[in-house]
Structure formats: C-alpha cells, structure tokens
C-alpha cells in the first residue's frame, strides 16, 4: 500500500470509528477501541490502535489507565512507540476532566441521593491521588451541596486534618452538616487509631458551632469505608 493510500485508509478508518461512536455511544465497545478513539484527538497522524492495545495490556483495563497517576502513566508510555509526553498529559487529563465534571455538578447544588453517590464522588476526587488528602463536603439543612474543599495534603494521622479549618469553612458556607474524607494511597480502607482520634476532633469542633459531622469516609480508587455505617459516628 502506497503512502497516499495509507493516509486515505487512516482517514477513512477514523471517520468510520467516529460514526460508530455517534451511533452507539461506546455501547458494546472493547476497552482498547474506546482508548483508540480517544487517542485520535492527541495523535492525529498516527495509528492509535496498537498504542491503545499496548496500554490495555500494561494496565489491564481502561479503568486502571484512568485511575493511574501521572507518574505511572509516564513510566508505562516510556517504551511505547508513538506515545510521548502529550499522550501522557492527555490520559491524565481525561481522568481529571471527569472529576471536574463531578465538581461542576456539585457546584450546581445537586445532592447525593444515597451513600454510594457520596463514596463515588470522593473516590473520583481523591481516591487515586498519590498523596494523602483530606477533603470536606459542606451541606445545608436540606442536604443540598454547598461546596467542597481540599483541606490538607500529607499524612492525616499527623494533625493534618485541621478541625479548626473545617469548622471555619463550614461557617463561611453557612453549612449545617459536613462529610469529611481522606484517601489511603497505599490501599486498604480500614481506619487506624489515629483516623478515629482525628474524626473525634473534627466532630467535637463542629459540635461547638452546632454543625453535624455526618460521616468520615476513607477511600481508595476502588473502595471506601464509612465511619457512620460501621458505628464509629
């Protein structure tokens, strides 16, 4: 096949994939096909199918790719021909774009309809972070979301939970209830004694200003642990 014919075939293939997406919205697609299509937008002149397949082989699934840190993606793509820094940034962007979409829904004052909604949002927000992060979600008396804030980064067990800052933000937003959450980058959601002690500090600080701590949820990329559901609040 001559060079011009290859270009025509590539353009035709991309057009067919685009049409398939518009008709099916990924219904019935394999992970590598979704990734191949996504990579069209960052690698406009390359065959993205082999790159997508290599990535799926390395990570196991599209979900694991999107849950990966920037460092993990950069390491994985280092030896994949045709995939450079732009590809790394693009894949990292995709995950963070979905997180931003979740944040925008929160800012529109949508509410969590069930505990799993809360856990899902928090897993997307901080569950895949390489650093341990503490965040708080603030709600009014009707359960509407007023906003959320990353309170700290570091080790939660070493006084990084900042109960005074959580209380201050709750007052600024006129919040009546709060859910706090932190992630375990090393995996596993079971709380430590320090996690339990830190939760009591936050609960006591909020009690002083008549605000309820609804829950403390520990998250990883795939799992969560609710203090409320396990009788620790």
N, C-alpha and C positions, 0 to 999 in steps of 0.2 A: 504494500500500500504506500503510495507516494505521500510526501509531506502535506500537500494541499488536501488530499483525500482524508488523511488522518485528522486534520483540522475540521473538515466538514463533518466527519463522523463524530468527533468530540462535541461539536456544537449541536449536532442533531441529537446525540445522546443526552446532553444536558437539557435540551428543550423537552425531550420525552419524559425525563425524570421530573422536571418542573410541572408538566401537565399531569403526571401521575399524582404528584403531591396535591395539586389543586382539586383533583377528583376524589382522592382518598384520605387526605389529611393524616398520612402515616399509618392508616389502618392496614394491618397485615404486612407491614414492612419489617425487614430484619434490622437489627441494630446497625450493622455496617452500612445499610442503604441510607438510613437516616443521617448517619455521620458523613457519608459520601456526599449527600446533598448539601449538608451544612458547610462542608469544606469548599463547595463551589464558590462561596462568597469571599473566601480568603485566598484561594488558589485558582484564579480564573483561567489559567492556561495549562493546567496540569491534570492528569488522570488521577482523581482523588479516591477511586475505588480501592487500589492496593494500599494506599495510606490508611484509609478507614479500616480495612481488614487487619492490617498490622496492629493498629491501635486496639481494636477489639481483642485480638489475640493477646496483647500485652496486659490489658486491664481486665478482660473477662466479659465486660458488658459496657453498654453506653452509659448506664447509671454510674458505674465505677469511674469512668472517664470524667463525667461531670462532677463527681464528688471529690476528685483529686485536687491537690494543692498545685499552685503554680510550680513549685519546686519539683513535684512528682511528674508533672506534665513535661517540664523542660528536660528532665532526665530521660523520660520514656521516648521523647521525639528526637533525641540527640542523634540516634543512629538510623532514623527513618528517612530515606532518600526523598527529597522533595518537600519535607516539612521543616520549616525553620522557626525563627522567633515569632514571626507574625502568626503562625499556626498555633503556637503555644499560647500567645496572648488571646487569640480568638476563642480557643476552647475554654480558657479560664474566664473569659468574658461571658460566654454562654451561661455558665452556672450563676455568675453574679448578676446577670441580666434577669434571670428568673427570680432571684432574691429581691432585686429591685422592684419587680412586678408585685411581689407579695407585700413589700413595704408600701407601695402606692395604694394597694387595696386597703391596707391598714389606715393610711392617711385619709382615705375616703370614709373613715369611721364605720367600716364594716365590722361585724362582730364574729367571735368564734362561736360556732353553733354547737360544738362538742369538744371534750378534752383532746381528742385526736387532732382536731384542727390546730389547737394550741401547740401540741408537740410537733406537728408537721411544719408549722411556720418557724418554730425555734430550731428545728433540725436544719432547715434551709438557711436560716440566718447565721447560726454559729456552729452547727454540728460538724462541719467539715474543716473548721479552722485549725491551723497548725498550732496556734496559741490558745491558751485557756482564756475564755472571755466570759464576763458576767454581763447580762443584759436584764432590763426590766421592761415590762409591758404595763401601761397605765390605762385604767378604765374608769368610766363614770358610774353613777349609781344604777344606770340601766344596763350596764355591761357592754356599752359601746367602747370601742378602742379609741383612746385619745392620742396615743402615740407610743413609741418605744425608744429606748436609748441604750447604747453600749456603755455600761458604767465603768468597766475597767478591763484591762488585759494583763495577764500574768498568772499567778497562782492564787486561786480563790482562797485556799486554806491559809494563806499568809496575809490576812487582813485586807485583801484586795476587794472585798465585797462592798465596802463603803456604805454602811447603812444610812449614815447621815446624808449622803448624796442622793440615795434612792428616795429618802423622805423629802428632801428639798425639791427634787424633780416632780414628785407626786403633788406637792403643794403648788408648784408653778402651773401644773396642768389641771389643778382642781380635781385631782383623781380621788375616787372613793375606795378603790381596790387596786392591788398590784400583783402581778405574777413575775417572779424572778426566775432566771435560768442561767446555768453555766454549762460549758461543754467539757468533756473529758477527751482530749486529743489522743491519749494512749489507748482509748477503747474502754468499754465497760461502764455501766451507768450507776452501779451501786454507790450510795453515798458513804463518805468517810466520816469519822467522828468530827473532823473539822468542818465538813459540809453541814452537818447537823447543828453544830455550835454556831456557825455563821448564819444559818437560817433563823435561829432564835434571836440573834442580834437584830436582824432586819425586822422580824415580827414585832419585837419589843419597841423598836424605834418608830414603826408605823402605828402601833397601838397608842403611843403617846399623842399622836395627832389624829386619832380616830379614823385611821385608814386600815383596811383589812389586807393582810397578805393572803391571797387566795391559794397560792401554790409556789413551790420551788421545783423546777423541772430540770433534771440533769439530762443532757442529750449527747449523742454521738451522731455520726452521719446516718445511722440506720436504726437507732434505738433510743428509748427515753425512759426516765424514771420519775414518777410523780410522788412528791412528799405527801401530798393530800391523799392520794389513792392508797398509799401504804401506811397511813395512820401516823405520819410524823408531823402533821399540822392539824 
